[in-house]
């Protein structure tokens, strides 16, 4: 579970960095990367939810 949390933190940081680049400088490539990161983050958060529920049942 700790590995999953680290991955979520890294992906969130990546998303925020690229989103800021797009918003502040109009960097279109950063916008594409941010959208891709948001999809990956969504998958990781769903996985976290599953793992968290399993851990709480123990």
N, CA, C, O and CB atoms as a CASP TS submission, in Angstrom:
PFRMAT TS
TARGET T0000
AUTHOR 0000-0000-0000
METHOD Language model
MODEL 1
PARENT N/A
ATOM      1  N   UNK     1       0.824  -1.185   0.000  1.00  0.00           N
ATOM      2  CA  UNK     1       0.000   0.000   0.000  1.00  0.00           C
ATOM      3  C   UNK     1       0.873   1.256   0.000  1.00  0.00           C
ATOM      4  O   UNK     1       0.515   2.267  -0.604  1.00  0.00           O
ATOM      5  CB  UNK     1      -0.940  -0.006   1.206  1.00  0.00           C
ATOM      6  N   UNK     2       2.013   1.187   0.676  1.00  0.00           N
ATOM      7  CA  UNK     2       2.904   2.351   0.711  1.00  0.00           C
ATOM      8  C   UNK     2       3.427   2.689  -0.679  1.00  0.00           C
ATOM      9  O   UNK     2       3.574   3.863  -1.018  1.00  0.00           O
ATOM     10  CB  UNK     2       4.075   2.097   1.661  1.00  0.00           C
ATOM     11  N   UNK     3       3.708   1.668  -1.482  1.00  0.00           N
ATOM     12  CA  UNK     3       4.175   1.900  -2.856  1.00  0.00           C
ATOM     13  C   UNK     3       3.108   2.626  -3.662  1.00  0.00           C
ATOM     14  O   UNK     3       3.415   3.516  -4.455  1.00  0.00           O
ATOM     15  CB  UNK     3       4.544   0.565  -3.543  1.00  0.00           C
ATOM     16  N   UNK     4       1.866   2.244  -3.455  1.00  0.00           N
ATOM     17  CA  UNK     4       0.753   2.862  -4.166  1.00  0.00           C
ATOM     18  C   UNK     4       0.633   4.338  -3.784  1.00  0.00           C
ATOM     19  O   UNK     4       0.380   5.186  -4.641  1.00  0.00           O
ATOM     20  CB  UNK     4      -0.564   2.117  -3.862  1.00  0.00           C
ATOM     21  N   UNK     5       0.811   4.636  -2.522  1.00  0.00           N
ATOM     22  CA  UNK     5       0.740   6.022  -2.056  1.00  0.00           C
ATOM     23  C   UNK     5       1.853   6.858  -2.682  1.00  0.00           C
ATOM     24  O   UNK     5       1.632   8.007  -3.065  1.00  0.00           O
ATOM     25  CB  UNK     5       0.830   6.082  -0.518  1.00  0.00           C
ATOM     26  N   UNK     6       3.041   6.284  -2.784  1.00  0.00           N
ATOM     27  CA  UNK     6       4.166   6.992  -3.412  1.00  0.00           C
ATOM     28  C   UNK     6       3.861   7.266  -4.882  1.00  0.00           C
ATOM     29  O   UNK     6       4.130   8.360  -5.378  1.00  0.00           O
ATOM     30  CB  UNK     6       5.476   6.170  -3.279  1.00  0.00           C
ATOM     31  N   UNK     7       3.305   6.284  -5.575  1.00  0.00           N
ATOM     32  CA  UNK     7       2.954   6.472  -6.984  1.00  0.00           C
ATOM     33  C   UNK     7       1.912   7.573  -7.145  1.00  0.00           C
ATOM     34  O   UNK     7       1.993   8.382  -8.069  1.00  0.00           O
ATOM     35  CB  UNK     7       2.432   5.161  -7.586  1.00  0.00           C
ATOM     36  N   UNK     8       0.935   7.600  -6.242  1.00  0.00           N
ATOM     37  CA  UNK     8      -0.106   8.630  -6.305  1.00  0.00           C
ATOM     38  C   UNK     8       0.501  10.017  -6.108  1.00  0.00           C
ATOM     39  O   UNK     8       0.155  10.958  -6.822  1.00  0.00           O
ATOM     40  CB  UNK     8      -1.194   8.369  -5.242  1.00  0.00           C
ATOM     41  N   UNK     9       1.413  10.141  -5.132  1.00  0.00           N
ATOM     42  CA  UNK     9       2.065  11.425  -4.893  1.00  0.00           C
ATOM     43  C   UNK     9       2.852  11.880  -6.115  1.00  0.00           C
ATOM     44  O   UNK     9       2.785  13.050  -6.492  1.00  0.00           O
ATOM     45  CB  UNK     9       2.987  11.335  -3.681  1.00  0.00           C
ATOM     46  N   UNK    10       3.596  10.970  -6.737  1.00  0.00           N
ATOM     47  CA  UNK    10       4.396  11.313  -7.914  1.00  0.00           C
ATOM     48  C   UNK    10       3.507  11.737  -9.075  1.00  0.00           C
ATOM     49  O   UNK    10       3.799  12.719  -9.758  1.00  0.00           O
ATOM     50  CB  UNK    10       5.272  10.129  -8.331  1.00  0.00           C
ATOM     51  N   UNK    11       2.427  11.004  -9.297  1.00  0.00           N
ATOM     52  CA  UNK    11       1.541  11.309 -10.410  1.00  0.00           C
ATOM     53  C   UNK    11       0.830  12.641 -10.171  1.00  0.00           C
ATOM     54  O   UNK    11       0.647  13.420 -11.107  1.00  0.00           O
ATOM     55  CB  UNK    11       0.515  10.179 -10.610  1.00  0.00           C
ATOM     56  N   UNK    12       0.434  12.904  -8.941  1.00  0.00           N
ATOM     57  CA  UNK    12      -0.224  14.176  -8.619  1.00  0.00           C
ATOM     58  C   UNK    12       0.734  15.348  -8.836  1.00  0.00           C
ATOM     59  O   UNK    12       0.336  16.391  -9.356  1.00  0.00           O
ATOM     60  CB  UNK    12      -0.736  14.168  -7.160  1.00  0.00           C
ATOM     61  N   UNK    13       1.981  15.177  -8.441  1.00  0.00           N
ATOM     62  CA  UNK    13       2.973  16.232  -8.638  1.00  0.00           C
ATOM     63  C   UNK    13       3.194  16.495 -10.124  1.00  0.00           C
ATOM     64  O   UNK    13       3.304  17.644 -10.553  1.00  0.00           O
ATOM     65  CB  UNK    13       4.300  15.856  -7.963  1.00  0.00           C
ATOM     66  N   UNK    14       3.258  15.425 -10.897  1.00  0.00           N
ATOM     67  CA  UNK    14       3.437  15.549 -12.341  1.00  0.00           C
ATOM     68  C   UNK    14       2.247  16.275 -12.971  1.00  0.00           C
ATOM     69  O   UNK    14       2.418  17.154 -13.817  1.00  0.00           O
ATOM     70  CB  UNK    14       3.616  14.159 -12.983  1.00  0.00           C
ATOM     71  N   UNK    15       1.062  15.901 -12.554  1.00  0.00           N
ATOM     72  CA  UNK    15      -0.154  16.529 -13.064  1.00  0.00           C
ATOM     73  C   UNK    15      -0.154  18.025 -12.760  1.00  0.00           C
ATOM     74  O   UNK    15      -0.435  18.841 -13.638  1.00  0.00           O
ATOM     75  CB  UNK    15      -1.401  15.862 -12.459  1.00  0.00           C
ATOM     76  N   UNK    16       0.159  18.379 -11.526  1.00  0.00           N
ATOM     77  CA  UNK    16       0.147  19.787 -11.142  1.00  0.00           C
ATOM     78  C   UNK    16       1.197  20.593 -11.889  1.00  0.00           C
ATOM     79  O   UNK    16       0.931  21.719 -12.309  1.00  0.00           O
ATOM     80  CB  UNK    16       0.366  19.922  -9.652  1.00  0.00           C
ATOM     81  N   UNK    17       2.367  20.038 -12.057  1.00  0.00           N
ATOM     82  CA  UNK    17       3.428  20.728 -12.782  1.00  0.00           C
ATOM     83  C   UNK    17       3.008  21.030 -14.214  1.00  0.00           C
ATOM     84  O   UNK    17       3.140  22.159 -14.688  1.00  0.00           O
ATOM     85  CB  UNK    17       4.705  19.894 -12.775  1.00  0.00           C
ATOM     86  N   UNK    18       2.499  20.002 -14.899  1.00  0.00           N
ATOM     87  CA  UNK    18       2.097  20.188 -16.294  1.00  0.00           C
ATOM     88  C   UNK    18       0.878  21.096 -16.431  1.00  0.00           C
ATOM     89  O   UNK    18       0.789  21.886 -17.370  1.00  0.00           O
ATOM     90  CB  UNK    18       1.805  18.844 -16.932  1.00  0.00           C
ATOM     91  N   UNK    19      -0.055  20.983 -15.496  1.00  0.00           N
ATOM     92  CA  UNK    19      -1.241  21.829 -15.545  1.00  0.00           C
ATOM     93  C   UNK    19      -0.857  23.302 -15.361  1.00  0.00           C
ATOM     94  O   UNK    19      -1.416  24.178 -16.020  1.00  0.00           O
ATOM     95  CB  UNK    19      -2.256  21.398 -14.465  1.00  0.00           C
ATOM     96  N   UNK    20       0.093  23.569 -14.467  1.00  0.00           N
ATOM     97  CA  UNK    20       0.549  24.943 -14.264  1.00  0.00           C
ATOM     98  C   UNK    20       1.250  25.480 -15.502  1.00  0.00           C
ATOM     99  O   UNK    20       1.065  26.641 -15.869  1.00  0.00           O
ATOM    100  CB  UNK    20       1.485  25.020 -13.062  1.00  0.00           C
ATOM    101  N   UNK    21       2.055  24.637 -16.150  1.00  0.00           N
ATOM    102  CA  UNK    21       2.726  25.074 -17.375  1.00  0.00           C
ATOM    103  C   UNK    21       1.712  25.443 -18.454  1.00  0.00           C
ATOM    104  O   UNK    21       1.880  26.430 -19.170  1.00  0.00           O
ATOM    105  CB  UNK    21       3.667  23.977 -17.890  1.00  0.00           C
ATOM    106  N   UNK    22       0.667  24.642 -18.559  1.00  0.00           N
ATOM    107  CA  UNK    22      -0.351  24.925 -19.562  1.00  0.00           C
ATOM    108  C   UNK    22      -1.087  26.221 -19.223  1.00  0.00           C
ATOM    109  O   UNK    22      -1.317  27.055 -20.099  1.00  0.00           O
ATOM    110  CB  UNK    22      -1.344  23.754 -19.668  1.00  0.00           C
ATOM    111  N   UNK    23      -1.450  26.385 -17.970  1.00  0.00           N
ATOM    112  CA  UNK    23      -2.232  27.552 -17.573  1.00  0.00           C
ATOM    113  C   UNK    23      -1.423  28.835 -17.651  1.00  0.00           C
ATOM    114  O   UNK    23      -1.927  29.857 -18.116  1.00  0.00           O
ATOM    115  CB  UNK    23      -2.765  27.370 -16.171  1.00  0.00           C
ATOM    116  N   UNK    24      -0.177  28.793 -17.202  1.00  0.00           N
ATOM    117  CA  UNK    24       0.625  30.007 -17.131  1.00  0.00           C
ATOM    118  C   UNK    24       1.276  30.378 -18.454  1.00  0.00           C
ATOM    119  O   UNK    24       1.330  31.554 -18.815  1.00  0.00           O
ATOM    120  CB  UNK    24       1.680  29.852 -16.086  1.00  0.00           C
ATOM    121  N   UNK    25       1.768  29.384 -19.175  1.00  0.00           N
ATOM    122  CA  UNK    25       2.537  29.669 -20.380  1.00  0.00           C
ATOM    123  C   UNK    25       1.859  29.229 -21.667  1.00  0.00           C
ATOM    124  O   UNK    25       2.382  29.462 -22.757  1.00  0.00           O
ATOM    125  CB  UNK    25       3.863  29.017 -20.283  1.00  0.00           C
ATOM    126  N   UNK    26       0.693  28.591 -21.547  1.00  0.00           N
ATOM    127  CA  UNK    26      -0.018  28.139 -22.729  1.00  0.00           C
ATOM    128  C   UNK    26       0.668  26.978 -23.432  1.00  0.00           C
ATOM    129  O   UNK    26       0.498  26.793 -24.637  1.00  0.00           O
ATOM    130  CB  UNK    26      -0.179  29.274 -23.682  1.00  0.00           C
ATOM    131  N   UNK    27       1.436  26.202 -22.694  1.00  0.00           N
ATOM    132  CA  UNK    27       2.175  25.072 -23.258  1.00  0.00           C
ATOM    133  C   UNK    27       1.209  23.934 -23.574  1.00  0.00           C
ATOM    134  O   UNK    27       0.714  23.266 -22.666  1.00  0.00           O
ATOM    135  CB  UNK    27       3.284  24.591 -22.281  1.00  0.00           C
ATOM    136  N   UNK    28       0.940  23.713 -24.861  1.00  0.00           N
ATOM    137  CA  UNK    28      -0.032  22.705 -25.280  1.00  0.00           C
ATOM    138  C   UNK    28       0.435  21.288 -24.967  1.00  0.00           C
ATOM    139  O   UNK    28      -0.376  20.438 -24.600  1.00  0.00           O
ATOM    140  CB  UNK    28      -0.306  22.835 -26.764  1.00  0.00           C
ATOM    141  N   UNK    29       1.724  21.027 -25.107  1.00  0.00           N
ATOM    142  CA  UNK    29       2.259  19.695 -24.814  1.00  0.00           C
ATOM    143  C   UNK    29       2.094  19.360 -23.327  1.00  0.00           C
ATOM    144  O   UNK    29       1.812  18.219 -22.961  1.00  0.00           O
ATOM    145  CB  UNK    29       3.749  19.610 -25.221  1.00  0.00           C
ATOM    146  N   UNK    30       2.275  20.369 -22.489  1.00  0.00           N
ATOM    147  CA  UNK    30       2.089  20.166 -21.052  1.00  0.00           C
ATOM    148  C   UNK    30       0.632  19.845 -20.748  1.00  0.00           C
ATOM    149  O   UNK    30       0.347  19.055 -19.848  1.00  0.00           O
ATOM    150  CB  UNK    30       2.540  21.412 -20.263  1.00  0.00           C
ATOM    151  N   UNK    31      -0.280  20.441 -21.478  1.00  0.00           N
ATOM    152  CA  UNK    31      -1.707  20.145 -21.307  1.00  0.00           C
ATOM    153  C   UNK    31      -2.015  18.708 -21.650  1.00  0.00           C
ATOM    154  O   UNK    31      -2.798  18.050 -20.965  1.00  0.00           O
ATOM    155  CB  UNK    31      -2.553  21.069 -22.166  1.00  0.00           C
ATOM    156  N   UNK    32      -1.396  18.216 -22.718  1.00  0.00           N
ATOM    157  CA  UNK    32      -1.580  16.825 -23.108  1.00  0.00           C
ATOM    158  C   UNK    32      -1.034  15.894 -22.028  1.00  0.00           C
ATOM    159  O   UNK    32      -1.674  14.906 -21.666  1.00  0.00           O
ATOM    160  CB  UNK    32      -0.892  16.546 -24.454  1.00  0.00           C
ATOM    161  N   UNK    33       0.146  16.216 -21.521  1.00  0.00           N
ATOM    162  CA  UNK    33       0.738  15.392 -20.451  1.00  0.00           C
ATOM    163  C   UNK    33      -0.122  15.434 -19.196  1.00  0.00           C
ATOM    164  O   UNK    33      -0.274  14.419 -18.517  1.00  0.00           O
ATOM    165  CB  UNK    33       2.167  15.870 -20.123  1.00  0.00           C
ATOM    166  N   UNK    34      -0.684  16.592 -18.882  1.00  0.00           N
ATOM    167  CA  UNK    34      -1.531  16.730 -17.692  1.00  0.00           C
ATOM    168  C   UNK    34      -2.793  15.878 -17.828  1.00  0.00           C
ATOM    169  O   UNK    34      -3.212  15.223 -16.874  1.00  0.00           O
ATOM    170  CB  UNK    34      -1.910  18.212 -17.465  1.00  0.00           C
ATOM    171  N   UNK    35      -3.383  15.891 -18.998  1.00  0.00           N
ATOM    172  CA  UNK    35      -4.588  15.073 -19.208  1.00  0.00           C
ATOM    173  C   UNK    35      -4.268  13.592 -19.092  1.00  0.00           C
ATOM    174  O   UNK    35      -5.040  12.827 -18.513  1.00  0.00           O
ATOM    175  CB  UNK    35      -5.210  15.368 -20.582  1.00  0.00           C
ATOM    176  N   UNK    36      -3.135  13.189 -19.640  1.00  0.00           N
ATOM    177  CA  UNK    36      -2.713  11.792 -19.541  1.00  0.00           C
ATOM    178  C   UNK    36      -2.454  11.421 -18.077  1.00  0.00           C
ATOM    179  O   UNK    36      -2.837  10.341 -17.627  1.00  0.00           O
ATOM    180  CB  UNK    36      -1.444  11.544 -20.394  1.00  0.00           C
ATOM    181  N   UNK    37      -1.809  12.316 -17.349  1.00  0.00           N
ATOM    182  CA  UNK    37      -1.525  12.069 -15.930  1.00  0.00           C
ATOM    183  C   UNK    37      -2.820  11.970 -15.134  1.00  0.00           C
ATOM    184  O   UNK    37      -2.908  11.184 -14.190  1.00  0.00           O
ATOM    185  CB  UNK    37      -0.630  13.184 -15.353  1.00  0.00           C
ATOM    186  N   UNK    38      -3.824  12.758 -15.502  1.00  0.00           N
ATOM    187  CA  UNK    38      -5.091  12.711 -14.767  1.00  0.00           C
ATOM    188  C   UNK    38      -5.772  11.358 -14.940  1.00  0.00           C
ATOM    189  O   UNK    38      -6.398  10.853 -14.009  1.00  0.00           O
ATOM    190  CB  UNK    38      -6.026  13.836 -15.237  1.00  0.00           C
ATOM    191  N   UNK    39      -5.651  10.772 -16.126  1.00  0.00           N
ATOM    192  CA  UNK    39      -6.219   9.442 -16.351  1.00  0.00           C
ATOM    193  C   UNK    39      -5.473   8.386 -15.539  1.00  0.00           C
ATOM    194  O   UNK    39      -6.092   7.496 -14.955  1.00  0.00           O
ATOM    195  CB  UNK    39      -6.178   9.085 -17.846  1.00  0.00           C
ATOM    196  N   UNK    40      -4.155   8.484 -15.503  1.00  0.00           N
ATOM    197  CA  UNK    40      -3.360   7.547 -14.716  1.00  0.00           C
ATOM    198  C   UNK    40      -3.659   7.709 -13.228  1.00  0.00           C
ATOM    199  O   UNK    40      -3.755   6.723 -12.497  1.00  0.00           O
ATOM    200  CB  UNK    40      -1.859   7.755 -14.986  1.00  0.00           C
ATOM    201  N   UNK    41      -3.805   8.946 -12.789  1.00  0.00           N
ATOM    202  CA  UNK    41      -4.102   9.210 -11.392  1.00  0.00           C
ATOM    203  C   UNK    41      -5.459   8.620 -11.016  1.00  0.00           C
ATOM    204  O   UNK    41      -5.631   8.090  -9.918  1.00  0.00           O
ATOM    205  CB  UNK    41      -4.075  10.720 -11.113  1.00  0.00           C
ATOM    206  N   UNK    42      -6.405   8.716 -11.919  1.00  0.00           N
ATOM    207  CA  UNK    42      -7.729   8.144 -11.677  1.00  0.00           C
ATOM    208  C   UNK    42      -7.629   6.632 -11.454  1.00  0.00           C
ATOM    209  O   UNK    42      -8.269   6.089 -10.553  1.00  0.00           O
ATOM    210  CB  UNK    42      -8.674   8.450 -12.861  1.00  0.00           C
ATOM    211  N   UNK    43      -6.830   5.963 -12.271  1.00  0.00           N
ATOM    212  CA  UNK    43      -6.642   4.516 -12.119  1.00  0.00           C
ATOM    213  C   UNK    43      -5.986   4.189 -10.785  1.00  0.00           C
ATOM    214  O   UNK    43      -6.390   3.250 -10.098  1.00  0.00           O
ATOM    215  CB  UNK    43      -5.793   3.959 -13.272  1.00  0.00           C
ATOM    216  N   UNK    44      -4.970   4.969 -10.423  1.00  0.00           N
ATOM    217  CA  UNK    44      -4.283   4.735  -9.156  1.00  0.00           C
ATOM    218  C   UNK    44      -5.209   4.959  -7.964  1.00  0.00           C
ATOM    219  O   UNK    44      -5.146   4.222  -6.981  1.00  0.00           O
ATOM    220  CB  UNK    44      -3.064   5.641  -9.043  1.00  0.00           C
ATOM    221  N   UNK    45      -6.059   5.963  -8.048  1.00  0.00           N
ATOM    222  CA  UNK    45      -6.980   6.238  -6.946  1.00  0.00           C
ATOM    223  C   UNK    45      -8.028   5.138  -6.798  1.00  0.00           C
ATOM    224  O   UNK    45      -8.434   4.811  -5.683  1.00  0.00           O
ATOM    225  CB  UNK    45      -7.667   7.583  -7.157  1.00  0.00           C
ATOM    226  N   UNK    46      -8.462   4.570  -7.912  1.00  0.00           N
ATOM    227  CA  UNK    46      -9.395   3.445  -7.843  1.00  0.00           C
ATOM    228  C   UNK    46      -8.719   2.243  -7.199  1.00  0.00           C
ATOM    229  O   UNK    46      -9.324   1.542  -6.388  1.00  0.00           O
ATOM    230  CB  UNK    46      -9.916   3.078  -9.249  1.00  0.00           C
ATOM    231  N   UNK    47      -7.473   2.011  -7.561  1.00  0.00           N
ATOM    232  CA  UNK    47      -6.709   0.919  -6.971  1.00  0.00           C
ATOM    233  C   UNK    47      -6.520   1.165  -5.472  1.00  0.00           C
ATOM    234  O   UNK    47      -6.628   0.234  -4.673  1.00  0.00           O
ATOM    235  CB  UNK    47      -5.340   0.769  -7.677  1.00  0.00           C
ATOM    236  N   UNK    48      -6.242   2.403  -5.091  1.00  0.00           N
ATOM    237  CA  UNK    48      -6.089   2.748  -3.679  1.00  0.00           C
ATOM    238  C   UNK    48      -7.367   2.441  -2.911  1.00  0.00           C
ATOM    239  O   UNK    48      -7.324   1.918  -1.798  1.00  0.00           O
ATOM    240  CB  UNK    48      -5.717   4.228  -3.521  1.00  0.00           C
ATOM    241  N   UNK    49      -8.492   2.768  -3.509  1.00  0.00           N
ATOM    242  CA  UNK    49      -9.773   2.516  -2.849  1.00  0.00           C
ATOM    243  C   UNK    49      -9.949   1.031  -2.583  1.00  0.00           C
ATOM    244  O   UNK    49     -10.374   0.646  -1.494  1.00  0.00           O
ATOM    245  CB  UNK    49     -10.937   3.044  -3.701  1.00  0.00           C
ATOM    246  N   UNK    50      -9.631   0.192  -3.559  1.00  0.00           N
ATOM    247  CA  UNK    50      -9.748  -1.256  -3.392  1.00  0.00           C
ATOM    248  C   UNK    50      -8.833  -1.750  -2.279  1.00  0.00           C
ATOM    249  O   UNK    50      -9.254  -2.506  -1.404  1.00  0.00           O
ATOM    250  CB  UNK    50      -9.419  -1.977  -4.706  1.00  0.00           C
ATOM    251  N   UNK    51      -7.597  -1.321  -2.322  1.00  0.00           N
ATOM    252  CA  UNK    51      -6.607  -1.768  -1.325  1.00  0.00           C
ATOM    253  C   UNK    51      -7.005  -1.271   0.059  1.00  0.00           C
ATOM    254  O   UNK    51      -6.870  -1.999   1.042  1.00  0.00           O
ATOM    255  CB  UNK    51      -5.181  -1.263  -1.690  1.00  0.00           C
ATOM    256  N   UNK    52      -7.485  -0.056   0.140  1.00  0.00           N
ATOM    257  CA  UNK    52      -7.877   0.514   1.414  1.00  0.00           C
ATOM    258  C   UNK    52      -9.041  -0.257   2.030  1.00  0.00           C
ATOM    259  O   UNK    52      -9.061  -0.511   3.234  1.00  0.00           O
ATOM    260  CB  UNK    52      -8.246   1.979   1.242  1.00  0.00           C
ATOM    261  N   UNK    53      -9.994  -0.620   1.206  1.00  0.00           N
ATOM    262  CA  UNK    53     -11.122  -1.397   1.698  1.00  0.00           C
ATOM    263  C   UNK    53     -10.682  -2.768   2.190  1.00  0.00           C
ATOM    264  O   UNK    53     -11.161  -3.246   3.218  1.00  0.00           O
ATOM    265  CB  UNK    53     -12.170  -1.545   0.610  1.00  0.00           C
ATOM    266  N   UNK    54      -9.774  -3.398   1.460  1.00  0.00           N
ATOM    267  CA  UNK    54      -9.252  -4.698   1.877  1.00  0.00           C
ATOM    268  C   UNK    54      -8.518  -4.584   3.214  1.00  0.00           C
ATOM    269  O   UNK    54      -8.658  -5.445   4.083  1.00  0.00           O
ATOM    270  CB  UNK    54      -8.311  -5.271   0.801  1.00  0.00           C
ATOM    271  N   UNK    55      -7.747  -3.529   3.369  1.00  0.00           N
ATOM    272  CA  UNK    55      -6.982  -3.326   4.609  1.00  0.00           C
ATOM    273  C   UNK    55      -7.919  -3.081   5.794  1.00  0.00           C
ATOM    274  O   UNK    55      -7.640  -3.530   6.906  1.00  0.00           O
ATOM    275  CB  UNK    55      -6.005  -2.139   4.452  1.00  0.00           C
ATOM    276  N   UNK    56      -9.010  -2.385   5.566  1.00  0.00           N
ATOM    277  CA  UNK    56      -9.924  -2.075   6.656  1.00  0.00           C
ATOM    278  C   UNK    56     -10.720  -3.295   7.110  1.00  0.00           C
ATOM    279  O   UNK    56     -11.243  -3.315   8.224  1.00  0.00           O
ATOM    280  CB  UNK    56     -10.872  -0.975   6.236  1.00  0.00           C
ATOM    281  N   UNK    57     -10.813  -4.304   6.262  1.00  0.00           N
ATOM    282  CA  UNK    57     -11.541  -5.536   6.606  1.00  0.00           C
ATOM    283  C   UNK    57     -10.707  -6.474   7.470  1.00  0.00           C
ATOM    284  O   UNK    57     -11.239  -7.416   8.057  1.00  0.00           O
ATOM    285  CB  UNK    57     -11.973  -6.262   5.337  1.00  0.00           C
ATOM    286  N   UNK    58      -9.408  -6.222   7.551  1.00  0.00           N
ATOM    287  CA  UNK    58      -8.535  -7.112   8.319  1.00  0.00           C
ATOM    288  C   UNK    58      -8.685  -6.917   9.797  1.00  0.00           C
ATOM    289  O   UNK    58      -8.018  -7.593  10.580  1.00  0.00           O
ATOM    290  CB  UNK    58      -7.103  -6.904   7.935  1.00  0.00           C
TER
END
